[in-house]
Amino acid sequence: MSDDSSPNSYADALQRDKTNFWQENMQKGTESLQSNEVWEFVSPPNNRKVIGSKWIFKVKVKADGSIERYTARLVEQGFSLRRG
């Protein structure tokens, strides 16, 4: 599988030749969120649904076309939020 394009999902990233780069960046992203106290693990209320999340993967490319770095970002799926 070609590593010159960004994976579309977590499963896709783990099937790539450069799996270790993606896993390393996911670990760094998770550690960054925890060190910046972006989230706190809590039990959800019984009458509420949990907001989902998704990993976004990007291959950053230099102007000459060579790979600069691999990035992974965890984002929440805010479309499931309801006012109030």
Biopython code that builds the backbone (N, CA, C, O; Angstrom):
import numpy as np
from Bio.PDB.StructureBuilder import StructureBuilder

atoms = [
    (1, "MET", "N", (0.845, -1.191, 0.000)),
    (1, "MET", "CA", (0.000, 0.000, 0.000)),
    (1, "MET", "C", (0.881, 1.241, 0.000)),
    (1, "MET", "O", (1.875, 1.293, 0.725)),
    (2, "SER", "N", (0.538, 2.218, -0.786)),
    (2, "SER", "CA", (1.322, 3.436, -0.929)),
    (2, "SER", "C", (1.214, 4.297, 0.331)),
    (2, "SER", "O", (0.125, 4.470, 0.878)),
    (3, "ASP", "N", (2.342, 4.833, 0.785)),
    (3, "ASP", "CA", (2.361, 5.690, 1.963)),
    (3, "ASP", "C", (2.433, 7.161, 1.602)),
    (3, "ASP", "O", (2.627, 7.997, 2.484)),
    (4, "ASP", "N", (2.278, 7.506, 0.309)),
    (4, "ASP", "CA", (2.361, 8.899, -0.080)),
    (4, "ASP", "C", (1.026, 9.625, 0.036)),
    (4, "ASP", "O", (0.942, 10.816, -0.266)),
    (5, "SER", "N", (-0.011, 8.928, 0.468)),
    (5, "SER", "CA", (-1.312, 9.554, 0.692)),
    (5, "SER", "C", (-1.705, 9.367, 2.154)),
    (5, "SER", "O", (-1.186, 8.489, 2.844)),
    (6, "SER", "N", (-2.623, 10.201, 2.607)),
    (6, "SER", "CA", (-3.065, 10.133, 3.996)),
    (6, "SER", "C", (-4.091, 9.020, 4.170)),
    (6, "SER", "O", (-4.963, 8.843, 3.318)),
    (7, "PRO", "N", (-3.997, 8.261, 5.272)),
    (7, "PRO", "CA", (-5.008, 7.229, 5.547)),
    (7, "PRO", "C", (-6.367, 7.868, 5.798)),
    (7, "PRO", "O", (-6.450, 9.004, 6.266)),
    (8, "ASN", "N", (-7.423, 7.137, 5.489)),
    (8, "ASN", "CA", (-8.775, 7.631, 5.690)),
    (8, "ASN", "C", (-9.365, 7.229, 7.034)),
    (8, "ASN", "O", (-10.392, 7.769, 7.447)),
    (9, "SER", "N", (-8.727, 6.288, 7.717)),
    (9, "SER", "CA", (-9.258, 5.808, 8.994)),
    (9, "SER", "C", (-8.130, 5.215, 9.835)),
    (9, "SER", "O", (-7.007, 5.029, 9.365)),
    (10, "TYR", "N", (-8.460, 4.928, 11.083)),
    (10, "TYR", "CA", (-7.512, 4.293, 11.989)),
    (10, "TYR", "C", (-7.080, 2.933, 11.438)),
    (10, "TYR", "O", (-5.894, 2.601, 11.448)),
    (11, "ALA", "N", (-8.038, 2.158, 10.964)),
    (11, "ALA", "CA", (-7.732, 0.834, 10.408)),
    (11, "ALA", "C", (-6.825, 0.954, 9.189)),
    (11, "ALA", "O", (-5.904, 0.156, 9.017)),
    (12, "ASP", "N", (-7.079, 1.936, 8.354)),
    (12, "ASP", "CA", (-6.254, 2.168, 7.172)),
    (12, "ASP", "C", (-4.822, 2.523, 7.579)),
    (12, "ASP", "O", (-3.870, 2.036, 6.969)),
    (13, "ALA", "N", (-4.660, 3.365, 8.599)),
    (13, "ALA", "CA", (-3.327, 3.756, 9.066)),
    (13, "ALA", "C", (-2.541, 2.553, 9.569)),
    (13, "ALA", "O", (-1.329, 2.472, 9.367)),
    (14, "LEU", "N", (-3.225, 1.617, 10.223)),
    (14, "LEU", "CA", (-2.542, 0.445, 10.766)),
    (14, "LEU", "C", (-2.172, -0.572, 9.695)),
    (14, "LEU", "O", (-1.382, -1.480, 9.956)),
    (15, "GLN", "N", (-2.727, -0.435, 8.502)),
    (15, "GLN", "CA", (-2.397, -1.347, 7.407)),
    (15, "GLN", "C", (-1.261, -0.802, 6.542)),
    (15, "GLN", "O", (-0.811, -1.486, 5.622)),
    (16, "ARG", "N", (-0.801, 0.388, 6.812)),
    (16, "ARG", "CA", (0.246, 1.011, 6.003)),
    (16, "ARG", "C", (1.619, 0.466, 6.369)),
    (16, "ARG", "O", (1.818, -0.097, 7.446)),
    (17, "ASP", "N", (2.572, 0.648, 5.438)),
    (17, "ASP", "CA", (3.959, 0.261, 5.695)),
    (17, "ASP", "C", (4.559, 1.084, 6.826)),
    (17, "ASP", "O", (5.431, 0.600, 7.548)),
    (18, "LYS", "N", (4.110, 2.301, 6.986)),
    (18, "LYS", "CA", (4.644, 3.227, 7.995)),
    (18, "LYS", "C", (3.768, 3.264, 9.250)),
    (18, "LYS", "O", (3.599, 4.321, 9.858)),
    (19, "THR", "N", (3.223, 2.130, 9.630)),
    (19, "THR", "CA", (2.335, 2.059, 10.796)),
    (19, "THR", "C", (2.975, 2.678, 12.034)),
    (19, "THR", "O", (2.305, 3.365, 12.805)),
    (20, "ASN", "N", (4.275, 2.434, 12.226)),
    (20, "ASN", "CA", (4.940, 2.959, 13.424)),
    (20, "ASN", "C", (4.920, 4.489, 13.463)),
    (20, "ASN", "O", (4.827, 5.067, 14.546)),
    (21, "PHE", "N", (5.005, 5.159, 12.304)),
    (21, "PHE", "CA", (4.930, 6.626, 12.282)),
    (21, "PHE", "C", (3.550, 7.098, 12.734)),
    (21, "PHE", "O", (3.433, 8.043, 13.514)),
    (22, "TRP", "N", (2.506, 6.430, 12.236)),
    (22, "TRP", "CA", (1.146, 6.818, 12.612)),
    (22, "TRP", "C", (0.900, 6.569, 14.096)),
    (22, "TRP", "O", (0.328, 7.420, 14.777)),
    (23, "GLN", "N", (1.326, 5.409, 14.607)),
    (23, "GLN", "CA", (1.121, 5.095, 16.020)),
    (23, "GLN", "C", (1.897, 6.062, 16.906)),
    (23, "GLN", "O", (1.393, 6.485, 17.946)),
    (24, "GLU", "N", (3.109, 6.413, 16.512)),
    (24, "GLU", "CA", (3.916, 7.360, 17.277)),
    (24, "GLU", "C", (3.232, 8.726, 17.332)),
    (24, "GLU", "O", (3.197, 9.357, 18.388)),
    (25, "ASN", "N", (2.697, 9.181, 16.219)),
    (25, "ASN", "CA", (2.013, 10.470, 16.186)),
    (25, "ASN", "C", (0.699, 10.448, 16.942)),
    (25, "ASN", "O", (0.315, 11.455, 17.536)),
    (26, "MET", "N", (0.002, 9.321, 16.933)),
    (26, "MET", "CA", (-1.219, 9.201, 17.734)),
    (26, "MET", "C", (-0.875, 9.270, 19.218)),
    (26, "MET", "O", (-1.591, 9.905, 19.991)),
    (27, "GLN", "N", (0.212, 8.624, 19.617)),
    (27, "GLN", "CA", (0.644, 8.668, 21.023)),
    (27, "GLN", "C", (1.005, 10.096, 21.428)),
    (27, "GLN", "O", (0.611, 10.560, 22.498)),
    (28, "LYS", "N", (1.755, 10.791, 20.569)),
    (28, "LYS", "CA", (2.120, 12.186, 20.848)),
    (28, "LYS", "C", (0.880, 13.066, 20.958)),
    (28, "LYS", "O", (0.801, 13.921, 21.841)),
    (29, "GLY", "N", (-0.083, 12.862, 20.069)),
    (29, "GLY", "CA", (-1.311, 13.643, 20.104)),
    (29, "GLY", "C", (-2.098, 13.413, 21.383)),
    (29, "GLY", "O", (-2.603, 14.358, 21.988)),
    (30, "THR", "N", (-2.198, 12.161, 21.790)),
    (30, "THR", "CA", (-2.911, 11.823, 23.024)),
    (30, "THR", "C", (-2.204, 12.424, 24.234)),
    (30, "THR", "O", (-2.854, 12.980, 25.120)),
    (31, "GLU", "N", (-0.871, 12.314, 24.276)),
    (31, "GLU", "CA", (-0.100, 12.884, 25.388)),
    (31, "GLU", "C", (-0.256, 14.401, 25.444)),
    (31, "GLU", "O", (-0.343, 14.977, 26.529)),
    (32, "SER", "N", (-0.291, 15.048, 24.278)),
    (32, "SER", "CA", (-0.474, 16.502, 24.224)),
    (32, "SER", "C", (-1.830, 16.905, 24.796)),
    (32, "SER", "O", (-1.923, 17.858, 25.570)),
    (33, "LEU", "N", (-2.882, 16.177, 24.415)),
    (33, "LEU", "CA", (-4.218, 16.472, 24.934)),
    (33, "LEU", "C", (-4.263, 16.307, 26.454)),
    (33, "LEU", "O", (-4.876, 17.115, 27.151)),
    (34, "GLN", "N", (-3.618, 15.267, 26.960)),
    (34, "GLN", "CA", (-3.620, 15.033, 28.406)),
    (34, "GLN", "C", (-2.784, 16.071, 29.144)),
    (34, "GLN", "O", (-3.209, 16.564, 30.189)),
    (35, "SER", "N", (-1.598, 16.419, 28.626)),
    (35, "SER", "CA", (-0.736, 17.378, 29.316)),
    (35, "SER", "C", (-1.334, 18.785, 29.313)),
    (35, "SER", "O", (-1.080, 19.568, 30.228)),
    (36, "ASN", "N", (-2.128, 19.108, 28.286)),
    (36, "ASN", "CA", (-2.791, 20.411, 28.216)),
    (36, "ASN", "C", (-4.155, 20.397, 28.891)),
    (36, "ASN", "O", (-4.893, 21.380, 28.834)),
    (37, "GLU", "N", (-4.485, 19.286, 29.526)),
    (37, "GLU", "CA", (-5.738, 19.108, 30.251)),
    (37, "GLU", "C", (-6.945, 19.469, 29.387)),
    (37, "GLU", "O", (-7.861, 20.161, 29.834)),
    (38, "VAL", "N", (-6.930, 18.988, 28.142)),
    (38, "VAL", "CA", (-8.014, 19.234, 27.204)),
    (38, "VAL", "C", (-9.242, 18.417, 27.571)),
    (38, "VAL", "O", (-10.371, 18.844, 27.328)),
    (39, "TRP", "N", (-9.028, 17.248, 28.153)),
    (39, "TRP", "CA", (-10.149, 16.397, 28.500)),
    (39, "TRP", "C", (-9.972, 15.802, 29.880)),
    (39, "TRP", "O", (-8.896, 15.853, 30.476)),
    (40, "GLU", "N", (-11.040, 15.249, 30.357)),
    (40, "GLU", "CA", (-11.058, 14.578, 31.654)),
    (40, "GLU", "C", (-11.946, 13.351, 31.488)),
    (40, "GLU", "O", (-13.063, 13.449, 30.978)),
    (41, "PHE", "N", (-11.453, 12.210, 31.914)),
    (41, "PHE", "CA", (-12.234, 10.986, 31.798)),
    (41, "PHE", "C", (-13.288, 10.954, 32.898)),
    (41, "PHE", "O", (-12.964, 11.017, 34.084)),
    (42, "VAL", "N", (-14.538, 10.856, 32.500)),
    (42, "VAL", "CA", (-15.650, 10.775, 33.439)),
    (42, "VAL", "C", (-16.651, 9.753, 32.919)),
    (42, "VAL", "O", (-16.649, 9.420, 31.734)),
    (43, "SER", "N", (-17.490, 9.264, 33.794)),
    (43, "SER", "CA", (-18.571, 8.361, 33.374)),
    (43, "SER", "C", (-19.715, 9.199, 32.831)),
    (43, "SER", "O", (-20.087, 10.198, 33.447)),
    (44, "PRO", "N", (-20.283, 8.817, 31.691)),
    (44, "PRO", "CA", (-21.384, 9.608, 31.131)),
    (44, "PRO", "C", (-22.665, 9.414, 31.935)),
    (44, "PRO", "O", (-22.885, 8.343, 32.502)),
    (45, "PRO", "N", (-23.501, 10.431, 31.988)),
    (45, "PRO", "CA", (-24.808, 10.276, 32.640)),
    (45, "PRO", "C", (-25.625, 9.212, 31.906)),
    (45, "PRO", "O", (-25.443, 9.006, 30.706)),
    (46, "ASN", "N", (-26.508, 8.548, 32.609)),
    (46, "ASN", "CA", (-27.307, 7.474, 32.021)),
    (46, "ASN", "C", (-28.208, 7.955, 30.888)),
    (46, "ASN", "O", (-28.490, 7.194, 29.963)),
    (47, "ASN", "N", (-28.658, 9.192, 30.945)),
    (47, "ASN", "CA", (-29.603, 9.697, 29.945)),
    (47, "ASN", "C", (-28.929, 10.458, 28.800)),
    (47, "ASN", "O", (-29.613, 11.147, 28.043)),
    (48, "ARG", "N", (-27.616, 10.350, 28.658)),
    (48, "ARG", "CA", (-26.879, 11.078, 27.621)),
    (48, "ARG", "C", (-26.037, 10.126, 26.767)),
    (48, "ARG", "O", (-25.550, 9.098, 27.240)),
    (49, "LYS", "N", (-25.885, 10.498, 25.507)),
    (49, "LYS", "CA", (-25.006, 9.756, 24.621)),
    (49, "LYS", "C", (-23.613, 10.378, 24.663)),
    (49, "LYS", "O", (-23.462, 11.570, 24.933)),
    (50, "VAL", "N", (-22.616, 9.570, 24.398)),
    (50, "VAL", "CA", (-21.233, 10.026, 24.383)),
    (50, "VAL", "C", (-20.936, 10.615, 23.008)),
    (50, "VAL", "O", (-21.350, 10.061, 21.989)),
    (51, "ILE", "N", (-20.213, 11.746, 22.978)),
    (51, "ILE", "CA", (-19.803, 12.350, 21.714)),
    (51, "ILE", "C", (-18.669, 11.516, 21.146)),
    (51, "ILE", "O", (-17.704, 11.213, 21.847)),
    (52, "GLY", "N", (-18.784, 11.145, 19.886)),
    (52, "GLY", "CA", (-17.772, 10.319, 19.242)),
    (52, "GLY", "C", (-16.527, 11.116, 18.878)),
    (52, "GLY", "O", (-16.513, 12.345, 18.945)),
    (53, "SER", "N", (-15.501, 10.400, 18.498)),
    (53, "SER", "CA", (-14.262, 11.033, 18.057)),
    (53, "SER", "C", (-13.695, 10.250, 16.882)),
    (53, "SER", "O", (-14.103, 9.122, 16.609)),
    (54, "LYS", "N", (-12.745, 10.876, 16.194)),
    (54, "LYS", "CA", (-12.152, 10.253, 15.018)),
    (54, "LYS", "C", (-10.725, 10.758, 14.867)),
    (54, "LYS", "O", (-10.439, 11.924, 15.140)),
    (55, "TRP", "N", (-9.825, 9.870, 14.428)),
    (55, "TRP", "CA", (-8.461, 10.265, 14.122)),
    (55, "TRP", "C", (-8.410, 10.787, 12.693)),
    (55, "TRP", "O", (-8.947, 10.168, 11.774)),
    (56, "ILE", "N", (-7.753, 11.939, 12.517)),
    (56, "ILE", "CA", (-7.509, 12.518, 11.202)),
    (56, "ILE", "C", (-6.011, 12.403, 10.941)),
    (56, "ILE", "O", (-5.199, 12.848, 11.752)),
    (57, "PHE", "N", (-5.650, 11.808, 9.812)),
    (57, "PHE", "CA", (-4.254, 11.578, 9.462)),
    (57, "PHE", "C", (-3.888, 12.412, 8.250)),
    (57, "PHE", "O", (-4.666, 12.520, 7.302)),
    (58, "LYS", "N", (-2.692, 13.008, 8.283)),
    (58, "LYS", "CA", (-2.202, 13.798, 7.157)),
    (58, "LYS", "C", (-0.726, 13.497, 6.929)),
    (58, "LYS", "O", (0.044, 13.317, 7.872)),
    (59, "VAL", "N", (-0.355, 13.449, 5.660)),
    (59, "VAL", "CA", (1.047, 13.378, 5.277)),
    (59, "VAL", "C", (1.405, 14.789, 4.818)),
    (59, "VAL", "O", (0.868, 15.278, 3.824)),
    (60, "LYS", "N", (2.312, 15.440, 5.543)),
    (60, "LYS", "CA", (2.749, 16.787, 5.181)),
    (60, "LYS", "C", (3.884, 16.646, 4.165)),
    (60, "LYS", "O", (4.855, 15.925, 4.394)),
    (61, "VAL", "N", (3.741, 17.349, 3.042)),
    (61, "VAL", "CA", (4.688, 17.221, 1.934)),
    (61, "VAL", "C", (5.403, 18.548, 1.711)),
    (61, "VAL", "O", (4.789, 19.613, 1.769)),
    (62, "LYS", "N", (6.709, 18.473, 1.454)),
    (62, "LYS", "CA", (7.499, 19.663, 1.140)),
    (62, "LYS", "C", (7.197, 20.107, -0.289)),
    (62, "LYS", "O", (6.551, 19.383, -1.048)),
    (63, "ALA", "N", (7.665, 21.297, -0.650)),
    (63, "ALA", "CA", (7.441, 21.844, -1.991)),
    (63, "ALA", "C", (8.033, 20.947, -3.083)),
    (63, "ALA", "O", (7.522, 20.907, -4.203)),
    (64, "ASP", "N", (9.112, 20.227, -2.752)),
    (64, "ASP", "CA", (9.738, 19.365, -3.755)),
    (64, "ASP", "C", (9.063, 17.998, -3.869)),
    (64, "ASP", "O", (9.499, 17.153, -4.651)),
    (65, "GLY", "N", (8.006, 17.782, -3.096)),
    (65, "GLY", "CA", (7.254, 16.535, -3.170)),
    (65, "GLY", "C", (7.682, 15.468, -2.189)),
    (65, "GLY", "O", (7.036, 14.423, -2.103)),
    (66, "SER", "N", (8.758, 15.698, -1.441)),
    (66, "SER", "CA", (9.201, 14.715, -0.445)),
    (66, "SER", "C", (8.372, 14.849, 0.827)),
    (66, "SER", "O", (7.825, 15.914, 1.113)),
    (67, "ILE", "N", (8.286, 13.777, 1.575)),
    (67, "ILE", "CA", (7.491, 13.765, 2.809)),
    (67, "ILE", "C", (8.223, 14.522, 3.906)),
    (67, "ILE", "O", (9.379, 14.233, 4.212)),
    (68, "GLU", "N", (7.535, 15.494, 4.491)),
    (68, "GLU", "CA", (8.100, 16.286, 5.587)),
    (68, "GLU", "C", (7.850, 15.605, 6.928)),
    (68, "GLU", "O", (8.767, 15.438, 7.731)),
    (69, "ARG", "N", (6.573, 15.206, 7.164)),
    (69, "ARG", "CA", (6.228, 14.540, 8.432)),
    (69, "ARG", "C", (4.835, 13.929, 8.321)),
    (69, "ARG", "O", (4.075, 14.217, 7.398)),
    (70, "TYR", "N", (4.537, 13.093, 9.274)),
    (70, "TYR", "CA", (3.227, 12.468, 9.398)),
    (70, "TYR", "C", (2.544, 13.086, 10.608)),
    (70, "TYR", "O", (3.173, 13.257, 11.652)),
    (71, "THR", "N", (1.271, 13.423, 10.482)),
    (71, "THR", "CA", (0.543, 13.988, 11.615)),
    (71, "THR", "C", (-0.742, 13.203, 11.864)),
    (71, "THR", "O", (-1.361, 12.679, 10.939)),
    (72, "ALA", "N", (-1.121, 13.136, 13.126)),
    (72, "ALA", "CA", (-2.374, 12.494, 13.529)),
    (72, "ALA", "C", (-3.044, 13.403, 14.550)),
    (72, "ALA", "O", (-2.394, 13.878, 15.482)),
    (73, "ARG", "N", (-4.334, 13.645, 14.380)),
    (73, "ARG", "CA", (-5.073, 14.532, 15.277)),
    (73, "ARG", "C", (-6.388, 13.866, 15.649)),
    (73, "ARG", "O", (-7.104, 13.362, 14.784)),
    (74, "LEU", "N", (-6.700, 13.865, 16.926)),
    (74, "LEU", "CA", (-7.966, 13.327, 17.407)),
    (74, "LEU", "C", (-8.974, 14.470, 17.470)),
    (74, "LEU", "O", (-8.734, 15.482, 18.129)),
    (75, "VAL", "N", (-10.093, 14.305, 16.787)),
    (75, "VAL", "CA", (-11.123, 15.343, 16.767)),
    (75, "VAL", "C", (-12.448, 14.762, 17.237)),
    (75, "VAL", "O", (-12.734, 13.582, 17.037)),
    (76, "GLU", "N", (-13.249, 15.613, 17.864)),
    (76, "GLU", "CA", (-14.577, 15.154, 18.278)),
    (76, "GLU", "C", (-15.547, 15.326, 17.126)),
    (76, "GLU", "O", (-15.372, 16.190, 16.267)),
    (77, "GLN", "N", (-16.545, 14.511, 17.123)),
    (77, "GLN", "CA", (-17.566, 14.571, 16.081)),
    (77, "GLN", "C", (-18.690, 15.466, 16.576)),
    (77, "GLN", "O", (-19.735, 14.997, 17.028)),
    (78, "GLY", "N", (-18.448, 16.768, 16.479)),
    (78, "GLY", "CA", (-19.353, 17.765, 17.030)),
    (78, "GLY", "C", (-20.721, 17.815, 16.399)),
    (78, "GLY", "O", (-21.634, 18.425, 16.955)),
    (79, "PHE", "N", (-20.888, 17.184, 15.244)),
    (79, "PHE", "CA", (-22.212, 17.194, 14.592)),
    (79, "PHE", "C", (-23.262, 16.500, 15.449)),
    (79, "PHE", "O", (-24.459, 16.657, 15.206)),
    (80, "SER", "N", (-22.831, 15.732, 16.453)),
    (80, "SER", "CA", (-23.798, 15.036, 17.313)),
    (80, "SER", "C", (-24.230, 15.885, 18.508)),
    (80, "SER", "O", (-25.077, 15.459, 19.293)),
    (81, "LEU", "N", (-23.654, 17.087, 18.654)),
    (81, "LEU", "CA", (-24.010, 17.959, 19.772)),
    (81, "LEU", "C", (-25.405, 18.533, 19.577)),
    (81, "LEU", "O", (-25.827, 18.798, 18.451)),
    (82, "ARG", "N", (-26.109, 18.721, 20.674)),
    (82, "ARG", "CA", (-27.440, 19.331, 20.667)),
    (82, "ARG", "C", (-27.435, 20.515, 21.626)),
    (82, "ARG", "O", (-26.835, 20.450, 22.699)),
    (83, "ARG", "N", (-28.091, 21.574, 21.243)),
    (83, "ARG", "CA", (-28.138, 22.765, 22.090)),
    (83, "ARG", "C", (-28.851, 22.456, 23.403)),
    (83, "ARG", "O", (-29.880, 21.781, 23.432)),
    (84, "GLY", "N", (-28.270, 22.973, 24.495)),
    (84, "GLY", "CA", (-28.879, 22.797, 25.802)),
    (84, "GLY", "C", (-28.466, 21.532, 26.428)),
    (84, "GLY", "O", (-28.892, 21.225, 27.542)),
]
sb = StructureBuilder()
sb.init_structure("model")
sb.init_model(0)
sb.init_chain("A")
sb.init_seg("    ")
for serial, (resi, resn, name, xyz) in enumerate(atoms, 1):
    if name == "N":
        sb.init_residue(resn, " ", resi, " ")
    sb.init_atom(name, np.array(xyz, "f"), 0.0, 1.0, " ", f" {name:<3s}", serial, name[0])
structure = sb.get_structure()
